[in-house]
Amino acid sequence: MLKKSIFLLILIFLSACQSGGPSTRLTVELNDFSITPTQLSVPAGSEIQIRVANKGTVEHNFYIMQYGVDVGDMFDEEDVANAYWDVDVQPDESVDLSFTAPDQPGIYQIVCGMPGHLQAGMVGTLEVVK
């Protein structure tokens, strides 16, 4: 009986120690040629559950750039290296993923890095708040 009680106490302790805080859920739609919604907001350092759905007829991707990085007129290899997080999505497909939001509060640029898509208006922002 004592072993069973100790085992239950250990299980309760381990359950209490897990970082079971709520996660933020986002849904983003990529279309030809827009990102909806264009503005997202998440708590700093939180676990983000995201569904990225490509409702368009061509491949899209979804890049969150690092803090302070603003993609110029054209998305290129230098921009890929400055991405905080990204995912590629084929036409008529959705992906469900998770990532940890940046710890640094501020505005992060979101873009589609496919050639010509940024110029066509596939841009948005992610606001990270304390």
C-alpha positions as CSV (number, residue, x, y, z in Angstrom):
1,M,0.0,0.0,0.0
2,L,2.9,2.4,0.8
3,K,4.5,1.8,-2.6
4,K,1.2,2.5,-4.3
5,S,0.8,5.8,-2.4
6,I,4.3,6.9,-3.2
7,F,3.8,6.0,-6.9
8,L,0.6,8.1,-7.0
9,L,2.3,11.0,-5.3
10,I,5.2,10.9,-7.8
11,L,2.6,10.9,-10.7
12,I,0.8,13.9,-9.2
13,F,4.1,15.7,-8.7
14,L,5.2,15.1,-12.3
15,S,1.9,16.2,-13.7
16,A,2.0,19.4,-11.7
17,C,5.6,20.1,-13.0
18,Q,4.7,19.9,-16.6
19,S,4.4,23.2,-18.4
20,G,0.8,22.7,-19.3
21,G,0.0,26.3,-19.9
22,P,-2.5,27.1,-22.6
23,S,-1.3,27.4,-26.1
24,T,-2.4,29.9,-28.7
25,R,-4.2,28.6,-31.7
26,L,-4.0,30.4,-35.0
27,T,-5.4,29.7,-38.5
28,V,-3.9,31.4,-41.5
29,E,-5.1,31.1,-45.1
30,L,-2.8,31.7,-48.0
31,N,-4.5,32.5,-51.3
32,D,-3.5,33.8,-54.7
33,F,-2.1,36.4,-53.5
34,S,-3.0,37.2,-50.0
35,I,-2.5,36.2,-46.4
36,T,-5.6,36.2,-44.1
37,P,-5.5,37.5,-41.5
38,T,-2.8,40.0,-42.3
39,Q,-2.2,40.8,-38.6
40,L,-1.6,38.1,-35.9
41,S,-0.9,38.6,-32.2
42,V,0.7,36.1,-29.8
43,P,2.1,36.1,-26.2
44,A,5.9,36.1,-26.0
45,G,7.5,32.7,-25.5
46,S,4.2,30.9,-25.7
47,E,3.5,27.6,-27.6
48,I,1.7,28.3,-30.8
49,Q,-0.5,25.8,-32.6
50,I,-0.9,26.9,-36.2
51,R,-2.9,25.7,-39.1
52,V,-1.7,27.1,-42.4
53,A,-4.1,26.5,-45.3
54,N,-3.3,27.1,-48.9
55,K,-6.6,28.0,-50.6
56,G,-4.8,29.0,-53.8
57,T,-3.9,27.3,-57.0
58,V,-0.1,27.6,-56.6
59,E,2.4,26.7,-53.9
60,H,2.9,29.2,-51.1
61,N,5.1,29.5,-48.1
62,F,4.7,31.3,-44.8
63,Y,7.8,33.0,-43.3
64,I,8.0,34.7,-40.0
65,M,11.1,36.9,-40.1
66,Q,13.4,37.5,-37.2
67,Y,12.8,40.5,-35.0
68,G,14.1,43.7,-36.8
69,V,14.3,42.0,-40.2
70,D,12.3,43.6,-42.9
71,V,12.3,42.0,-46.3
72,G,13.0,44.5,-49.1
73,D,11.4,44.5,-52.5
74,M,12.4,40.9,-53.3
75,F,12.6,37.8,-51.1
76,D,16.0,36.1,-51.6
77,E,18.5,33.7,-50.0
78,E,19.6,36.3,-47.4
79,D,16.0,36.5,-46.3
80,V,15.8,32.7,-45.9
81,A,18.7,32.9,-43.5
82,N,16.9,35.6,-41.5
83,A,13.7,33.6,-41.0
84,Y,12.5,32.9,-37.5
85,W,10.1,30.1,-38.7
86,D,8.7,28.9,-42.0
87,V,6.6,26.3,-43.7
88,D,5.8,25.4,-47.4
89,V,2.2,24.5,-48.3
90,Q,1.0,23.0,-51.6
91,P,-2.2,24.1,-53.3
92,D,-5.4,22.9,-51.6
93,E,-3.5,21.5,-48.6
94,S,-3.3,22.5,-44.9
95,V,-0.5,21.8,-42.4
96,D,-0.9,21.8,-38.6
97,L,2.3,22.6,-36.8
98,S,3.5,24.1,-33.6
99,F,6.4,26.5,-32.7
100,T,7.4,28.6,-29.7
101,A,6.7,32.3,-30.2
102,P,9.8,34.6,-29.9
103,D,10.6,35.9,-26.4
104,Q,11.3,39.4,-27.8
105,P,8.1,41.5,-27.9
106,G,7.6,43.5,-31.1
107,I,6.4,43.4,-34.7
108,Y,7.7,40.6,-36.9
109,Q,7.1,40.6,-40.7
110,I,5.3,37.7,-42.3
111,V,5.8,37.0,-46.0
112,C,5.3,34.5,-48.7
113,G,8.8,33.9,-50.2
114,M,7.8,32.4,-53.5
115,P,9.0,34.5,-56.4
116,G,6.7,37.5,-57.0
117,H,4.3,36.7,-54.2
118,L,5.7,39.4,-51.8
119,Q,5.3,42.0,-54.5
120,A,1.8,40.8,-55.2
121,G,0.8,41.6,-51.6
122,M,1.5,38.4,-49.6
123,V,2.7,40.2,-46.5
124,G,1.5,40.6,-42.9
125,T,2.7,41.1,-39.4
126,L,3.0,39.0,-36.2
127,E,2.8,41.1,-33.0
128,V,4.5,39.4,-30.1
129,V,3.2,40.9,-26.8
130,K,4.3,40.4,-23.2
